[in-house]
Amino acid sequence: MRKPIIAGNWKMNHAPAQAATLLAQLIPLLHETACDVVVCPPFVSLSETLSLTRGTPIAVGAQNCHIEKSGAFTGEVAPDFLAEMGVRYVILGHSERREYFGETDAFINRKVRAALSCGLIPIVCVGETLAQREDGVTAELVSYQTRAALAGLSPAQVGSLVIAYEPIWAIGTGMTATAADANTVIGIIRGQVRKTWGDAADMIRIQYGGSMKPGNAAELMAQPEIDGGLVGGASLNADDFAAIVHYQAERNA
Ligand code: 13P
């Protein structure tokens, strides 16, 4: 059984003071959780977030990292620095980084390896644009993105990490993939993992991301292939994020 994992990607929102305000609202709502919970603030709010979440069930993730341990890379952050601070997860290959910062599959693969080598758990994002979906290349594309991002990893490494399937047309648009559609594509991603890394496919956790909200989380999470959510907008609201984390209670309500 894979433990569900709900992660909040705050994107470029919440400097330390706002992060503290959100966490003060969120922490009391998340005393007991049936799933792993992660919040991913911007770099400048990691310190504040780590100290405020210490002793709570909330783990902390970063939204990016560099491939090198140190050196002349102005403006970049080494994965080792994050690990030393107590950060556990790192989002890699988000579609916004692919689109606005030119990240390629090969570069994302190097980031995944660098993150794993210092003990971080990558949350690797894959997903298609609307045009690609309409062209019928979703399966081919996410399979390729998965193979490329995880190239050269051992089955144990692959089994330990997290993939987030985020259809780009569903990000921040209010449009969600239907639960059945998301389940199908995530099944395709898991099948690709099985082809190359065998039983790691049973361990790897694959999230859905794209306009996940309290109102659709339970249905998405009820799908057999969907192991969690990577939540953008709704993770900035404590009540909404907590309701997503407690999706089982919402389902039973
Ligand atoms: P939204 O939940 O705002 O659609 O964002 C999804 C996302 O990109 C999470 O990484």
Residues whose N, C-alpha, C, O or C-beta is under 5 A from the ligand:
A	BS01	13P	N9 A170 I171 G172 T173 G209 G210 S211 M212 L230 V231 G232 G233 A234
